[in-house]
Amino acid sequence: MTPARRRLWISKGLVDGGRALAWTSDRRGVSAVEFALIAPLLIVIFMGLADLTTATLAQLHVSRAAEGTADVVASYQNLNQTTDMPNMLSAASYFMTPYSSTPLSVRITDIYYDGSSNTYGKMYWSCALNGSSSTTTYTPYPYTQTFQSVPGMSTSQNITNVLWTNNSKSIGTSVIVVETSYSFSSPSSFIIQGVHVMTSAYATIPRISNYVGFPYTAGSTLKAPTATTTTNTITLTDGGTCNYWS
């Protein structure tokens, strides 16, 4: 390098004393550059985990809504149509907190075993309530409906063997089954896009009596489940509907 060129480089800061091109060893700003390179990946991972976590928690609430509602219903001996049954149907929405309950649909059914169909249970009463933004529409089971397996559960679970025989239950007993469906939409829609329907079902045996009576009027004697040839249908104050034996 000629003296003239060296003086020019020194004047531009490219040479500092006896060190040539000292700027090449300057490490300032390296961390910022590295962060800029990995930040997009970190953001994708974070947003993806947040999306999946929200969906997982929603499914847990849907399952809890079915289980909790069934436990509440099973703790009653009789349910009236004015307040009790609407409260049972709306109970599922409380288990969805903090999620909105409008995409939730719920169906509660008392399946009665009278011994006349060997491995089949019969619908004693069935009530359903659908959320205003739910994509699933539940309707009460008709009075002619029979059940060999638990609704919403594995078809390999024979309802008589699993819920009666194995639990020392006999003719004249029933089981409460609650089905829930939730139309989940991710708040961010980062990974989970569109509407995904989450479902759950839970069955339990009444705790106080062999079956939970419905509809019940205070002071009256509720008849034991008896098959009829006509459909008995009522609409509840919350918009829910029910079919039942009389």
C-alpha positions in Angstrom: 0.0 0.0 0.0 1.4 3.4 -1.0 1.8 6.1 1.7 -0.8 8.2 -0.1 -3.4 5.3 -0.1 -2.6 4.5 3.5 -3.2 8.1 4.5 -6.5 8.0 2.6 -7.7 4.8 4.5 -6.7 6.2 7.8 -8.7 9.4 7.1 -11.8 7.2 6.3 -11.3 5.2 9.6 -10.5 2.0 7.7 -7.1 1.7 9.3 -6.4 2.5 12.9 -2.7 2.9 13.6 -1.0 -0.4 12.8 -4.3 -2.4 12.4 -5.7 -2.8 8.9 -9.4 -3.1 8.5 -10.2 -3.1 12.2 -13.9 -2.8 11.5 -14.0 -6.5 10.5 -13.4 -7.5 14.2 -16.1 -5.2 15.6 -18.7 -7.5 17.3 -21.2 -4.8 18.2 -24.8 -5.6 17.0 -24.2 -9.3 16.5 -26.8 -10.2 19.1 -29.4 -8.0 17.5 -28.7 -9.6 14.1 -29.0 -13.1 15.6 -32.3 -12.3 17.3 -33.7 -10.8 14.1 -32.9 -14.2 12.4 -34.5 -16.4 15.0 -37.4 -14.1 16.1 -39.8 -15.2 13.4 -39.3 -18.9 14.3 -39.8 -18.1 18.0 -43.0 -16.1 17.2 -44.4 -19.0 15.2 -43.6 -21.5 18.0 -45.2 -19.2 20.6 -48.3 -18.5 18.6 -48.7 -22.2 17.7 -48.4 -23.3 21.3 -50.9 -20.7 22.4 -53.4 -21.9 19.8 -53.0 -25.6 20.7 -53.2 -24.9 24.4 -56.4 -22.9 24.0 -58.0 -25.8 22.0 -56.8 -28.4 24.5 -58.3 -26.5 27.4 -61.5 -26.1 25.5 -61.8 -29.9 25.0 -61.1 -30.4 28.7 -64.0 -28.0 29.5 -66.3 -29.8 27.1 -65.5 -33.1 28.8 -66.0 -31.5 32.2 -69.3 -30.1 31.2 -70.6 -33.6 30.4 -69.2 -35.1 33.5 -70.2 -32.3 35.9 -73.8 -32.1 34.5 -74.3 -35.8 34.8 -73.2 -35.7 38.4 -75.6 -32.9 39.2 -78.6 -34.6 37.5 -77.7 -37.9 39.2 -78.0 -36.3 42.6 -81.7 -35.5 42.1 -84.6 -37.9 42.7 -87.1 -35.9 40.6 -86.9 -33.0 38.2 -89.7 -30.5 37.4 -90.0 -28.9 34.1 -90.3 -25.3 35.3 -86.9 -24.8 37.0 -85.1 -28.0 37.6 -84.6 -29.3 34.0 -83.7 -25.8 32.6 -81.2 -25.5 35.4 -79.7 -28.9 34.5 -79.4 -28.0 30.8 -77.8 -24.6 31.6 -75.4 -26.2 34.2 -73.2 -27.4 31.4 -72.6 -23.8 30.3 -71.1 -22.9 33.7 -68.5 -25.6 33.3 -67.4 -23.9 30.0 -66.2 -20.8 31.8 -64.2 -18.8 30.7 -65.2 -20.0 27.2 -68.4 -18.7 25.6 -71.4 -21.0 26.1 -73.2 -20.0 22.9 -71.4 -22.7 20.8 -72.4 -25.4 23.3 -75.1 -28.0 22.8 -76.1 -30.5 25.5 -78.4 -33.5 25.6 -79.4 -35.3 28.9 -81.0 -38.7 28.8 -82.3 -41.1 31.4 -81.9 -44.6 29.9 -84.1 -47.1 31.7 -83.7 -50.9 31.8 -86.9 -52.8 32.1 -85.5 -56.2 31.2 -87.7 -56.7 28.2 -85.0 -56.3 25.6 -82.2 -58.3 27.0 -79.2 -56.1 26.2 -81.1 -52.9 25.5 -82.0 -49.9 27.6 -84.9 -47.6 26.7 -85.3 -43.9 26.7 -87.3 -42.8 29.8 -86.8 -39.1 29.2 -84.4 -37.0 27.0 -83.9 -33.3 26.9 -81.7 -31.1 24.6 -80.6 -27.5 24.4 -78.6 -26.0 21.6 -76.4 -22.9 21.8 -77.1 -20.1 19.4 -73.8 -20.4 17.6 -73.4 -24.2 17.7 -73.0 -26.2 14.5 -74.3 -29.3 16.2 -78.1 -29.6 16.7 -79.1 -32.1 19.4 -82.7 -33.3 19.5 -84.2 -35.3 22.3 -84.2 -39.1 21.7 -87.7 -40.4 20.7 -89.6 -42.6 23.1 -89.0 -45.5 20.8 -85.3 -45.2 21.1 -83.4 -48.2 22.5 -79.7 -48.3 23.5 -77.3 -51.2 23.3 -74.3 -48.9 23.8 -73.7 -45.7 25.7 -74.5 -42.7 23.4 -71.4 -40.8 22.4 -69.1 -43.5 23.7 -67.5 -46.6 22.2 -70.0 -48.9 20.6 -68.1 -51.8 22.2 -69.4 -50.6 25.6 -72.6 -52.6 25.9 -74.8 -50.5 28.0 -76.3 -53.4 30.0 -73.0 -55.2 30.8 -71.0 -52.1 31.5 -73.5 -50.0 33.4 -75.8 -52.5 35.0 -74.6 -56.1 35.2 -71.0 -55.1 36.2 -72.3 -52.7 38.8 -74.8 -55.2 40.3 -77.7 -53.2 38.9 -80.9 -54.9 37.9 -84.2 -54.5 36.1 -85.9 -51.3 37.1 -82.8 -49.1 37.2 -81.5 -46.4 34.9 -78.4 -44.5 33.9 -77.9 -40.8 33.3 -76.1 -40.0 30.1 -75.0 -36.4 29.2 -73.6 -35.6 25.7 -71.9 -32.3 24.9 -70.8 -30.7 21.7 -68.9 -27.5 21.3 -68.1 -25.6 18.1 -64.6 -24.3 18.8 -63.0 -21.4 16.9 -59.5 -20.3 17.8 -59.3 -16.6 18.8 -56.1 -16.2 16.7 -56.8 -18.8 14.0 -53.0 -19.0 13.7 -52.8 -22.8 13.3 -56.4 -24.0 14.1 -58.5 -22.4 11.5 -62.3 -22.6 11.0 -64.7 -24.3 13.3 -63.8 -27.6 15.0 -66.5 -29.6 16.7 -65.5 -31.0 20.1 -67.7 -33.7 21.7 -67.8 -35.6 24.9 -70.2 -38.0 26.7 -70.4 -39.2 30.3 -72.7 -41.8 32.0 -73.4 -42.3 35.7 -75.9 -44.1 37.8 -78.5 -42.1 39.9 -77.5 -41.8 43.5 -80.9 -41.4 45.4 -83.2 -43.7 43.5 -83.3 -46.2 40.6 -84.1 -43.4 38.2 -84.5 -39.7 38.1 -88.1 -38.8 37.6 -89.3 -36.2 35.0 -91.4 -34.2 34.6 -92.3 -34.0 38.3 -95.0 -31.8 40.0 -94.5 -31.2 43.7 -97.0 -33.2 45.8 -97.8 -35.7 43.0 -96.8 -39.3 42.8 -94.4 -39.9 39.9 -95.2 -43.0 38.0 -92.4 -45.5 37.3 -91.2 -45.5 33.7 -93.8 -47.1 31.5 -93.7 -47.4 27.7 -96.4 -45.5 25.8 -97.5 -45.5 22.2 -97.5 -41.7 21.9 -94.7 -39.2 22.1 -94.9 -36.8 25.0 -93.0 -33.5 24.2 -92.6 -30.3 26.1 -90.7 -27.1 25.6 -88.9 -25.6 28.5 -88.6 -22.0 29.5 -85.0 -21.8 28.3 -85.9 -23.1 24.8 -84.9 -26.6 25.5 -87.1 -29.5 24.4 -87.9 -32.8 26.1 -89.4 -36.2 25.2 -90.6 -38.5 27.9 -92.7 -41.5 28.9 -95.9 -40.9 30.9 
